[in-house]
């Protein structure tokens, strides 16, 4: 008999996972405790922008004309427990307010709500990013609260989604990690992921703690690489070097590689910053805090970039006050191909300049509504040209393709001063300078 799958939590991770499981041929039931979210999903709409996700959802949500009907949604844990053989927990683990540690309340609530309804054999699979040691505790919770007792097992299967590529990363993952304690759990997960495994995706079997550590270790490594090249940009700035050429030269070494070596205003979003902070907090609880003290500096380099961008803008405007100056900010999301503005470096820079008296106008292809909610006092424009109109400086802060394809000559016609600051090192300096712009980027020569 074919496995039936449930997905608890239908945010960014859960909605993508549910749609992808339906695409792989499974009957899927998604659960959320927010009625508005469930209503949206039942209409085949997603609460966030993610390329390809809405199309995939509409292909499978029951009740939509022409869909497979394999995907349904509910708010009832009893229905989920009765329906599913494998239950994926995909709820959020944000940073605790005023602390570095991770807030486990959503995960704990999901387990506490599901377990009492599990009357027969089931596999519960954690996908949320959690502190090492959580799975062991949650496995005990399941055994204690589930009527089926030891017939309810836990596995830990971390997610490695990149925003902007989430559908691709779920259907064709570069690896599948399974923290398990039995052959039965492994067999069930191999059945769930049979299609990607048949395509050659590696299947890495580990214990619980290793599976929990994989995601935080991976994110810490990426954060380290980004902050490393940004530290090199600071040295280039001081010593007159070119960080783009430096990155190109060291990137040819295949031990280092080219990826994540573009200097700029640093990382943000809902994952990297909170994950490295939670990792530090958990290491401290385990008495291994010295092992991760370097992450404190990684975080510090990253946050420093935002202030440096503000100062570079001030210098470009003559070095005094932002008062009476109009600044165009191209980009609001923390990365392109997303509408996510959580901990966005672009909005942070825009907000700092606004607080210091600048008249800031922001444009972003997908993040405008979320940006307005977070920073209602900033100015917003409907197009890049409208944002640049009358500006004394243009800041390129999110590397959307649309911005790389802008015509600098046409923009120059509407700007007050042709000054562009490239916070992502993604524009072509020669093209902008040829159109009469003063081009500046961190860690690069001025001419």
N, C-alpha and C positions, 0 to 999 in steps of 0.2 A: 504493500500500500504506500502511495506517495506521501512524503513528509508534509505536514502543514506547519507553517511558520508564522510566528507573531513578532511584532516589533513594538516595543514599549518606549514611548517618546518619539514624537514625529517632528522634531526640529530639523536642523540642517543634516545631521548624521542619520537620524531615524527615517525621515522622508525619503532620502536617497537610498538607504538600505532596503526599505520596504518596496520601493519601485523596482530596484535591481533584482530582488528576490522573485518578484512577479515576472520580470523579464526572463529570469532563469527557469521559469516554468512552474514555480510553486504557487499554491494557494496561500495567500498572505492576509493576516488581519493586523492592522496597525492600531495602537491605542495611544490616546493622549488625554490629559485631564483638562485641557483648555478647549471649551466648546467651539470657539471661533476658528481655531486651527483645524479641528475635525471637519467643520462645515466647509472650509476652504478646500481641504484635500478631497472631500467627497464631490466637489464640483470640478476636480481635476486642476486646481490652482495651488501654487506653492507659496508659502509665506515669506520666501526669500528669492533672490535672483541667483540661479545656478544654471549655466548653459546646458541645455538638453534635458533638464530634470522635468519640466512641465510636460514636455512632449512624451517622455517615458511614462509619467504618471497617467496622462490621458489615454495612453495605449492600454492601460490595465485596470483603471478604477471602475468598479461595478456601477452600472447605471449610465455610463457615458456611451453614446452611440458608437458602435464599431470597436469598443474595447474588448479585451479578453475576459473582463469581469473577475480576474483572479485576485484583485486587491480591494479589500473593504476596510472600513475604519469603525472604531467603537470607543466608548468611554468606560466600558464595563469589564473589570478585571476577571469576573466570574466567566464571562463569555470567552475571554482570551485564554484562560486556563483550560476550559473545556475544548476549545478549538485546536490548540497548538500542541505539536510534539517538541518543537524547538522554539524557545522564547528568547529573542535578542533584546537586551536592555541597552538603550541608546540615549539615555537622558544626560542632561548637561552637568558638568562639574566645574562651576565657576570659582573664581578666587573668593575667599571669605572676605567680608567687608572689614577693612582695617588690618588685615593679616596677609601673610604670604601663602598660608595653607589653603588647601582645596576644600570647598564646601561639598560634603558628601550627602547632604540632606535629601537631594532628589533621587540619588541612587538608593539610599536606605529606604526611602518612602516607596519606591518602585518594588523593591524586594519584599518589604513588609505587606504591601497591598496584594502582590501576586501569590506569595507562598501559601497563605491559608486556603486558597482555592485549588491547589495542586493535589488532586486525590489519586492520580495515577502516575506512572513513570513519565518523566519529562527531563529535558536538558535545558537549563537556563544558561544563556551565553552573555557574559558581560562584554560590551564594546566600549563603554565610557572610559575616559582616561582617569585613572584612580591612583592614589598613593600605594606604593608597594606594601603588601600585607592586608589590603582590603579584601581580596578574593577569599583568602583563608577565613576571615571573619564572616563574609557573606555566605560562604558554603555552610558554615555552622548555623546561620540564621535560617537558611532554606530547610535544613534537616530538622531544626527545632519547630519551625512554624508550619511546614507542609504536612498535611495528613498522610501523604505517601512516604514521608520520612526519607530513608536512604535511597529510595527509588528516584528521588529528584536530585539530579547532579548539577554541578556548576562547571563551566569552562570559561576561560578568559581568552578573548579573541580581539585584540586591539585594532582600532581603525587607523588607516594611514591616508585619509582623504586630503587632497589638496583642493582648497576652494577654487572654483573655476574649472576643475578637472574631476569633480567628485563622481560623476556618472561613469566615466572611463575608469577611474581608480577602483570603483566597486565591482564593475563587470570584468575588468582585466587587471587585477591587482599585481603589483610587482613581487609581493610575497604574502602568504597567509600564515599568521602566527597563532598557534593553538596551545594555550596553557590548560592542560588536562590532567585528570587523575585516574582515568580508566580507558580500556580499549573501546568500550561502548561509546564514550564521549567522542573519542577520535573518529570512530566509524561514522557516527552521525554527522560530525562536521565535514568529513570527507564527502559524505553524501550531499550535504548542502552546497559545497563548493566543487562538485564534480566537474562542472563545465570549465571554470578557470583552471582546475588541476589538469584537465585533459589537454589544455592549451600550453601546459608546461609551467604554470605558476608554481614556484617552490612552496612546500608546506613544511613549516618549521614547528616541531612539537617540543614544548618546554613544560616546566613546572609553573605553578601560579606566579611566584615572585618574578621570574624571568619575563613572563608574558606581560606583566604589569610594567616592568622596567623598560621594555622595548620602545614604547611610544615616547616616554619622557627622555630616554637616552637619545633617540633619533632627533627629537625636537631640540634637545640641548646641543647636539652636534651641529645642527643647521644654524641655530642661534649663534654658536661660537664662530662658525665660518663667516656669517654676515658681519658680526661685530669685529672679527679679525680684519676684514678688508676695510671696514670703516675706521678702525684704528690706524691702518696704513694710510688712509686718506688724510687723517690728521697729521701724520708725519710728512706726507707729500706736501700738504698745505704749508707746513713749517719749512720744509727743505727745498721746495720748488720742483718736486717731482710730479709725475702724471699717474694718478692711481689707476686709470683705465689701461694704460700701457703696462703698468706693473701687474695688474690682474691678468692681462692677456699673457704676459710672459710666464708667470708662475702657473697659470691654468693649463699650459701645455704639458706640465709634469703630471702624468696620469695618477700619481699618488695624491695629488692635490685636486685636480679636475677644475673645469671652468665654472660649474654651476654654483650659484649663490656667492659669486665674487664680484657683484656689481655694487660699488660703493654708493651710498645715498643717505637718506634720512632715517634708515633703519626699519626694523620690523615692528609689526603691531598685530592686530587681529585678536580673535577670541582664543587662540591656542598657544602660540609660542611664549608670549610674556607670562601668562598665568601658569603654564606648564613648568617653565624653568623655576618660577618662584615656589610653586608647590613642591617641586623636586628638592629644592634647598631646604624647605621647611620639614619635609619628611626625613631627609638625611640627618637633620638636627635632632629629630625625635629618636632616630635610631642610633645616635651617637657617632654618626659618620659625617658630621657637618664639614670637617676639614677637607673631605674629598671633593666637595662642591663649592668651596669658597671662590673658585675662578668664575662661577656663574654669576656671582654678585658683580664682578667687574664687567662681564658680558652685558648684563642688564644695564649697568651704569654707562658703558660706552653707547649702548643703543639709545638710552633716554637723552644722553648729552647731544646726540645728533640734532634733535629737534630745536634745542636752544641755539645750536650753532647755525642752523638754517635761518633762524630769526635774526641773528647778528649779521650774517652775510647779507641778508636783505637790507638791514639798516645801513650797512656800509655802502651797498650799491645805490642807496638813495641819498648818499651824502654824509652819512655817519651821525646824524643827530636824531631827531624825533620822527615818529611815524605820523604825527598830527598833520592833517591836511593831505596826506598821501593816499592814493587809491591803489590797492593791490589786487591783482587778479590771481586766484588760486585755481589751477587746473588739477582736479582730483580731490575726492573726499573719502573714498574707500581706502582700506588699508592695503589693498592690492587690486589689480585689474580683474575683469571678468567676475565680479562679485558686487553685491550691494552692501557688504558688511563694513560698518564704520566703527566697530568695537576697537578701542585703543588705537585709532587710526593716526599715524604720524602726520598725515596731511592735514586733518582737522585740528590736531593739536597745534601745529605751526600756525594755521589760519586763526585759531582762537587766541594764541599768544599775541599775534600782531594786532588783532582787533582790540584786545585788552590794553594794548599800549598806544591806542589812539588811531590806528590805521583803519581806513575804510576798505574792508575786505569783501570781495565778491567771489563766490565759489561756483564752479561748474563741474559736474561729474556725470558721465553717461548713465549710470545706474543707481548711484547712491544718494540722490538729492533728497528723497523723502526721509530716509533715515538720518541724514545729516541735519535737516531742518528740525527734526525732533530733538536731536542731541544738542545742537547749537542754533536755537531759534533767532539769536541776535545777529548772526552773520548775514551778509547779503547773498542772494542766490540769483543766478542767471540761467536762461533756458538753453543757451549755446555757449561754446567757447568764445566766439566772436563777441557776444554780448558781455561776457565776463571781462574780456580784455578792453572793451570800449572805455577810453579815458584813463586807462591804468598807467601809473608811473613805473610799475614793475610787474612782471608776469612770473609766477612761481609754478613750475611743473613738478607736482608732488605725488602723483600716482601714474604709473606707466601704461596708461591705456593706449591701445594702437591708434585710436582716433587722434590722440595728441601728437603722436609721431608723424601722422599724415597731414597735420595742419600746414597751411601755406604761410610761412613767416612774413612774406611780403604783404599779403592781404591783411594779416593781423597788425602789421606795422602801420597800416593806413588808419586803423581805428585807435591804436594806443597813443597815449600822450607822450611817453618816452619808450624807446625801444631797448628795454632792459629785461633780459630773461635769466632766471636762476633755475637751473635744472637740478632738482633735488633727487633725481633718480638716474642721472647720467645716461639717459636713454635717447635724448635728442641729438641730432647731428650738428655739432658746433659750427662746422664749415658752412652749412646751408643757412643757419641763422645769422652768422656773421656776414655772409654774402648779401643778406637782405637788410643789412644795416643795424643789426641788433648787437648790443653788448651782451655776450654770453658768459655766464659764470656757473661753475659747478664745484662741489667740494673736492679738494684734492687734485685739482687740475690747473694747469697754467692759465693765466687770464687771457693770453692771446696765442 
